[in-house]
Amino acid sequence: MIGYSVVPRPVPPADGVLAVLPEVLVPLLWWRGVAVRRAEPVSMTPLERFTLELALTTGRADPEELFEITGLPGSLLPIAARRLVAARALAVSGDAYVPVFPAADDAARTRTVYEARHVSLDVVLLPLTEDLLALDPAVSGLRAVEQLRPRSAGNAPVPASMAGRKLADYLRARLAEGTVAGAGRDVTAVAQLDVESPPVGRDGWCPVYRCRAELRQDGDRYVPVLWFPGKGDKEPTALELPGADGLVGRWRALLDALADRGERARAWDELLGWRQHVAPRAERTGPARWTCRLTLPAARRLADRGRNLALPLGLAVQGEDAVVEVVLDLAGADPEAGELVATDHLLTAAAQPGADASAVPRTASMWERAWQLGFHNLVYALREAEDFGYA
């Protein structure tokens, strides 16, 4: 069940940050420098181009035709075809080679063949959401996280589909499914034996880390960022998780909670400190921002509780493993409530250093509201004629 609480001083997210999560609990596993085979583009040699064109033209490239056309010994054909076979542009047929489509046409058009090379990737697994990410070791941030030596806040069980498996076996299966974020089609295999590979989890368990987090935007996608707390003189360390769409979905479910009228009524009861279960009209203005329309009873309730109606309210939306902050701007749902909101805007603007307070009516209701909001200097200015008029 989702819970709600008041945030005393809400701070809108910084530029590029869609939402702030002051606390998250994330089951997390990672492995640095996992060996994989990546197919990297390499320009074809003239002999490779000839061999491919021969296969495409005649339907097969065999040693005899190679000798008849070029005078080169047929024993060179396996050498000329080796990378084309590895790239699945040609296939072996006896002592000859036949084209494989569409790879053969692509290779002929681009004059490029893909050669398997061993590279290392950093791998991150989020067992709860089954997000599996392949990150560039040069920029992944895992090295800095390891140097911080974060302590886990507990353990969570890994799903049955992962329990007891080796990383190489699990990663190989996910690559075949195409469900490893960040690993393009050029990552073709895991270059690690199962017997040499670490297990997924320890005895079926995974450490859970307590962090603060952000949701950032990259094009049309959300990117979760975990901030591990620093120790001593060490600054907090960020770990970006591009492609962790399952985790994004869990966090967005909290951001979307107020779209439900019943949830909005529960949150509103918490903010107003009553139990009327009436949802305000609301329009969403951002991933973590709403404009709420106050009725007169709600506006009076907030005003009587010392709330400045000109300033946004902060709401913490708490789920099972994350808390997200939402900002609520206030507007009137009826003329009377709109007048209360407008009054607070007028007083707040007039209370700013160096502001002109001449537009504020010199009435008792204005003085009382300004005093209630803590604008004491403004009250002194408004009452100057009455309190110091000795002439």
C-alpha positions as CSV (number, residue, x, y, z in Angstrom):
1,M,0.0,0.0,0.0
2,I,1.2,3.5,-0.9
3,G,1.7,5.9,2.0
4,Y,1.9,9.7,2.0
5,S,3.5,12.3,4.2
6,V,4.2,16.1,4.1
7,V,7.6,17.4,2.9
8,P,8.2,20.6,4.9
9,R,10.3,22.4,2.2
10,P,9.8,20.9,-1.2
11,V,12.6,21.6,-3.7
12,P,11.8,21.2,-7.4
13,P,14.1,18.9,-9.3
14,A,17.2,20.4,-10.9
15,D,17.5,20.8,-14.6
16,G,17.6,17.4,-16.4
17,V,16.2,15.7,-13.3
18,L,12.6,14.5,-13.6
19,A,12.1,13.2,-10.1
20,V,14.0,13.0,-6.8
21,L,13.8,9.9,-4.6
22,P,15.2,10.7,-1.2
23,E,15.4,7.0,-0.3
24,V,15.3,3.7,-2.2
25,L,16.2,0.1,-1.4
26,V,17.6,-1.6,-4.4
27,P,18.7,-5.3,-4.6
28,L,21.9,-5.0,-6.7
29,L,24.6,-7.3,-8.1
30,W,27.5,-6.3,-10.4
31,W,30.5,-7.8,-12.0
32,R,33.4,-5.8,-13.5
33,G,35.4,-6.8,-16.6
34,V,33.2,-9.7,-17.8
35,A,34.8,-11.1,-21.0
36,V,32.6,-11.2,-24.1
37,R,33.1,-11.5,-27.8
38,R,32.1,-8.5,-29.8
39,A,31.7,-8.5,-33.6
40,E,33.6,-5.4,-34.7
41,P,33.5,-4.0,-38.3
42,V,36.6,-4.6,-40.4
43,S,37.1,-3.6,-44.0
44,M,37.1,-6.6,-46.4
45,T,40.3,-7.4,-48.3
46,P,40.2,-7.6,-52.1
47,L,40.3,-11.4,-52.0
48,E,37.4,-11.5,-49.6
49,R,35.3,-9.1,-51.8
50,F,36.1,-11.3,-54.8
51,T,35.1,-14.5,-52.9
52,L,31.8,-13.0,-51.8
53,E,31.0,-11.6,-55.2
54,L,31.7,-15.0,-56.8
55,A,29.4,-16.7,-54.3
56,L,26.6,-14.1,-55.0
57,T,27.0,-14.3,-58.8
58,T,27.2,-18.0,-59.2
59,G,25.5,-19.3,-56.1
60,R,28.7,-20.8,-54.7
61,A,32.4,-20.1,-54.5
62,D,34.6,-23.2,-54.9
63,P,38.4,-23.8,-55.2
64,E,38.3,-24.7,-58.9
65,E,36.6,-21.5,-60.0
66,L,38.9,-19.5,-57.9
67,F,41.9,-21.0,-59.7
68,E,40.3,-20.7,-63.2
69,I,39.4,-17.0,-62.7
70,T,42.4,-15.8,-60.8
71,G,45.1,-18.4,-61.2
72,L,45.4,-18.5,-57.4
73,P,45.6,-21.9,-55.8
74,G,42.2,-23.2,-54.5
75,S,43.8,-23.8,-51.1
76,L,43.5,-20.0,-50.5
77,L,39.7,-20.2,-50.6
78,P,39.2,-21.2,-46.9
79,I,41.5,-18.4,-45.9
80,A,39.5,-15.9,-48.0
81,A,36.2,-17.1,-46.7
82,R,37.1,-17.5,-43.0
83,R,35.9,-14.1,-41.8
84,L,32.9,-14.2,-44.1
85,V,31.8,-17.5,-42.5
86,A,32.4,-16.2,-39.0
87,A,30.2,-13.2,-39.9
88,R,27.5,-15.5,-41.3
89,A,27.7,-14.0,-44.7
90,L,28.9,-17.4,-46.2
91,A,28.2,-20.9,-45.2
92,V,30.4,-24.0,-45.8
93,S,29.0,-26.5,-48.4
94,G,31.4,-29.3,-48.9
95,D,34.6,-27.7,-50.2
96,A,32.7,-24.7,-51.4
97,Y,31.0,-21.7,-49.9
98,V,27.4,-20.5,-50.4
99,P,25.9,-17.0,-49.6
100,V,23.7,-16.6,-46.5
101,F,21.1,-13.8,-46.8
102,P,20.6,-11.0,-45.8
103,A,24.2,-10.9,-44.3
104,A,25.8,-11.6,-47.7
105,D,24.0,-8.7,-49.4
106,D,24.8,-6.4,-46.4
107,A,28.5,-7.3,-46.5
108,A,28.7,-6.8,-50.3
109,R,27.0,-3.4,-50.0
110,T,29.1,-2.1,-47.1
111,R,32.4,-4.0,-48.0
112,T,32.6,-4.7,-44.3
113,V,32.9,-7.9,-42.4
114,Y,32.5,-8.3,-38.6
115,E,35.3,-9.9,-36.8
116,A,34.9,-11.4,-33.3
117,R,37.1,-9.8,-30.7
118,H,37.4,-10.3,-26.9
119,V,36.4,-7.2,-24.9
120,S,35.3,-6.6,-21.3
121,L,32.0,-5.2,-20.1
122,D,30.7,-4.3,-16.7
123,V,27.5,-6.1,-15.9
124,V,24.8,-5.0,-13.5
125,L,21.8,-7.1,-12.4
126,L,18.7,-5.9,-10.6
127,P,17.1,-9.2,-9.5
128,L,13.9,-7.6,-8.3
129,T,13.0,-6.2,-11.8
130,E,15.3,-8.6,-13.7
131,D,17.0,-5.7,-15.4
132,L,20.4,-6.8,-16.8
133,L,22.7,-4.1,-18.1
134,A,26.0,-4.1,-20.0
135,L,28.0,-1.0,-19.3
136,D,31.2,0.4,-20.8
137,P,33.9,-0.1,-18.1
138,A,35.5,3.3,-18.9
139,V,32.4,5.2,-17.8
140,S,30.2,2.8,-15.8
141,G,31.1,4.2,-12.4
142,L,31.4,0.8,-10.8
143,R,35.0,1.3,-10.0
144,A,34.2,4.4,-7.9
145,V,31.3,2.5,-6.2
146,E,33.6,-0.3,-5.2
147,Q,36.1,2.1,-3.8
148,L,33.4,3.5,-1.6
149,R,32.8,-0.1,-0.2
150,P,29.1,0.4,0.3
151,R,27.5,-1.7,3.1
152,S,24.3,-3.5,2.3
153,A,21.1,-2.8,4.3
154,G,20.1,-6.4,4.1
155,N,19.5,-9.2,1.6
156,A,16.8,-10.1,-0.8
157,P,16.2,-13.5,-2.5
158,V,17.0,-13.8,-6.1
159,P,14.2,-15.1,-8.4
160,A,14.1,-18.9,-9.0
161,S,15.1,-18.3,-12.6
162,M,18.5,-17.0,-11.4
163,A,19.1,-19.1,-8.3
164,G,22.0,-21.5,-8.6
165,R,23.1,-20.3,-12.0
166,K,26.5,-19.1,-13.1
167,L,26.8,-15.6,-14.5
168,A,28.2,-16.8,-17.8
169,D,25.2,-19.2,-18.4
170,Y,22.7,-16.6,-17.3
171,L,24.3,-13.8,-19.4
172,R,24.5,-16.1,-22.4
173,A,20.8,-16.9,-22.2
174,R,19.8,-13.3,-21.9
175,L,22.0,-12.3,-24.8
176,A,20.2,-15.0,-26.9
177,E,16.9,-13.4,-25.9
178,G,18.2,-9.9,-26.7
179,T,17.3,-8.7,-23.2
180,V,20.6,-7.3,-22.1
181,A,20.3,-3.5,-22.1
182,G,23.4,-1.8,-23.6
183,A,24.6,-5.0,-25.4
184,G,23.9,-4.5,-29.1
185,R,23.7,-7.1,-31.7
186,D,27.5,-6.9,-32.0
187,V,28.0,-8.7,-28.7
188,T,27.8,-12.3,-29.9
189,A,28.9,-14.5,-27.0
190,V,30.2,-14.8,-23.5
191,A,34.0,-15.5,-23.5
192,Q,34.0,-17.2,-20.1
193,L,33.6,-20.8,-19.1
194,D,30.8,-21.6,-16.7
195,V,33.2,-23.3,-14.3
196,E,35.2,-20.1,-14.1
197,S,32.2,-17.8,-13.8
198,P,30.9,-16.5,-10.5
199,P,27.4,-17.5,-9.3
200,V,24.3,-15.2,-9.6
201,G,23.8,-14.3,-6.0
202,R,25.2,-16.0,-2.9
203,D,23.2,-19.0,-1.8
204,G,20.2,-17.5,-3.5
205,W,20.5,-14.1,-1.9
206,C,21.4,-10.6,-3.1
207,P,22.6,-7.6,-1.1
208,V,20.2,-4.6,-0.9
209,Y,21.6,-1.1,-0.9
210,R,20.0,2.0,0.7
211,C,20.5,5.0,-1.6
212,R,19.0,8.2,-2.7
213,A,18.1,8.3,-6.4
214,E,17.0,10.4,-9.3
215,L,15.2,9.9,-12.5
216,R,16.9,11.7,-15.4
217,Q,15.8,12.1,-19.0
218,D,17.9,10.9,-22.0
219,G,16.0,11.7,-25.1
220,D,12.6,10.0,-24.7
221,R,13.8,7.5,-22.0
222,Y,14.2,7.7,-18.3
223,V,17.5,6.8,-16.7
224,P,17.7,5.9,-13.0
225,V,20.7,7.2,-11.1
226,L,21.6,5.7,-7.7
227,W,23.6,7.9,-5.2
228,F,25.6,5.8,-2.7
229,P,26.3,7.8,0.5
230,G,29.9,8.8,1.1
231,K,31.9,7.8,4.1
232,G,34.2,10.2,6.0
233,D,35.6,12.7,3.6
234,K,34.3,10.8,0.5
235,E,31.6,12.4,-1.6
236,P,28.5,10.4,-2.6
237,T,29.0,8.3,-5.7
238,A,26.6,8.1,-8.6
239,L,25.8,5.0,-10.6
240,E,23.7,5.5,-13.8
241,L,21.6,2.6,-14.9
242,P,20.6,3.2,-18.5
243,G,18.2,0.6,-19.7
244,A,16.9,-0.4,-16.3
245,D,13.3,-0.1,-17.5
246,G,11.9,-2.4,-14.9
247,L,13.3,-0.2,-12.1
248,V,12.0,2.9,-13.9
249,G,8.5,1.3,-14.1
250,R,8.4,0.7,-10.3
251,W,9.4,4.3,-9.6
252,R,7.1,5.7,-12.1
253,A,4.2,3.8,-10.5
254,L,4.7,6.0,-7.4
255,L,4.9,9.1,-9.5
256,D,1.7,8.1,-11.3
257,A,-0.2,7.4,-8.0
258,L,-1.9,10.8,-7.9
259,A,-3.5,10.1,-11.3
260,D,-5.9,7.9,-9.4
261,R,-8.7,9.8,-7.7
262,G,-8.8,7.6,-4.7
263,E,-5.1,7.9,-4.1
264,R,-5.3,11.6,-4.6
265,A,-8.0,11.8,-1.9
266,R,-5.8,9.8,0.6
267,A,-2.9,12.1,-0.1
268,W,-5.0,15.2,0.3
269,D,-6.3,14.0,3.6
270,E,-2.7,13.7,4.8
271,L,-1.8,17.1,3.6
272,L,-4.8,18.8,5.1
273,G,-4.9,16.8,8.3
274,W,-8.5,15.7,8.0
275,R,-10.4,12.6,6.9
276,Q,-12.9,13.8,4.4
277,H,-11.6,11.6,1.5
278,V,-12.3,14.2,-1.1
279,A,-9.9,14.4,-4.1
280,P,-9.1,17.9,-5.4
281,R,-9.2,18.6,-9.1
282,A,-5.6,18.3,-10.4
283,E,-3.7,18.7,-13.6
284,R,-0.3,17.1,-14.1
285,T,2.4,19.7,-15.2
286,G,5.4,17.4,-15.0
287,P,6.5,13.9,-14.1
288,A,6.7,14.9,-10.4
289,R,4.6,18.1,-10.4
290,W,0.8,18.8,-10.2
291,T,-1.4,21.8,-9.9
292,C,-4.2,21.2,-7.4
293,R,-7.4,23.2,-7.4
294,L,-8.4,24.2,-3.8
295,T,-12.1,24.5,-2.7
296,L,-12.8,27.2,-0.2
297,P,-12.9,24.7,2.8
298,A,-9.6,23.2,1.7
299,A,-8.0,26.6,1.2
300,R,-9.2,27.8,4.6
301,R,-7.9,24.6,6.2
302,L,-4.5,25.1,4.8
303,A,-4.4,28.8,5.6
304,D,-5.5,28.1,9.2
305,R,-2.6,25.6,9.5
306,G,-0.2,28.3,8.6
307,R,0.4,27.2,5.0
308,N,1.4,29.8,2.5
309,L,-1.0,29.2,-0.4
310,A,1.4,31.0,-2.8
311,L,4.1,28.3,-2.2
312,P,4.0,24.7,-3.5
313,L,3.3,21.9,-1.1
314,G,5.6,18.9,-0.9
315,L,4.4,15.3,-0.8
316,A,6.4,12.2,-0.2
317,V,4.9,9.2,-1.9
318,Q,6.2,6.0,-0.2
319,G,6.1,2.5,-1.8
320,E,7.5,-0.8,-0.6
321,D,11.0,0.0,-1.6
322,A,11.2,3.7,-2.7
323,V,10.1,7.2,-1.7
324,V,9.5,9.8,-4.3
325,E,8.9,13.5,-3.8
326,V,6.1,15.3,-5.6
327,V,5.5,19.1,-5.8
328,L,2.0,20.4,-5.7
329,D,1.2,24.0,-6.9
330,L,-2.0,25.5,-5.5
331,A,-4.8,27.3,-7.4
332,G,-8.4,28.1,-6.6
333,A,-11.3,25.9,-7.6
334,D,-13.8,28.6,-6.9
335,P,-13.6,32.5,-6.7
336,E,-13.4,32.6,-2.9
337,A,-10.5,30.1,-2.8
338,G,-8.8,31.9,-5.6
339,E,-9.0,35.1,-3.6
340,L,-7.2,33.5,-0.7
341,V,-4.5,32.1,-3.0
342,A,-4.2,35.6,-4.6
343,T,-3.8,37.2,-1.2
344,D,-0.9,35.0,-0.3
345,H,0.8,35.6,-3.6
346,L,0.4,39.4,-3.1
347,L,1.8,39.2,0.5
348,T,4.7,36.9,-0.5
349,A,5.8,39.2,-3.3
350,A,5.5,42.3,-1.1
351,A,7.6,40.7,1.6
352,Q,10.6,40.2,-0.6
353,P,13.6,42.4,0.2
354,G,13.3,45.7,-1.6
355,A,9.8,45.0,-2.9
356,D,7.1,47.7,-3.2
357,A,4.3,47.0,-0.7
358,S,2.1,49.9,-1.9
359,A,-0.3,47.5,-3.7
360,V,-1.2,45.7,-0.4
361,P,-4.4,47.0,1.2
362,R,-3.9,48.4,4.7
363,T,-6.6,46.3,6.3
364,A,-6.7,44.2,9.5
365,S,-7.2,41.0,7.5
366,M,-4.0,41.7,5.5
367,W,-2.0,42.5,8.6
368,E,-3.2,39.4,10.4
369,R,-2.5,37.1,7.4
370,A,1.0,38.6,6.8
371,W,1.8,38.1,10.5
372,Q,0.5,34.5,10.3
373,L,2.8,33.8,7.4
374,G,5.8,35.3,9.3
375,F,6.1,38.4,7.2
376,H,6.7,40.6,10.3
377,N,8.6,43.4,8.6
378,L,5.8,43.7,6.0
379,V,3.3,44.1,8.9
380,Y,5.4,46.9,10.4
381,A,5.5,48.6,7.1
382,L,1.8,48.3,6.5
383,R,0.9,49.6,10.0
384,E,3.5,52.4,10.1
385,A,0.9,55.1,9.7
386,E,-1.3,53.7,12.5
387,D,1.4,52.7,15.0
388,F,3.8,55.7,14.5
389,G,1.5,58.5,13.4
390,Y,2.3,60.9,16.2
391,A,1.9,64.1,14.3
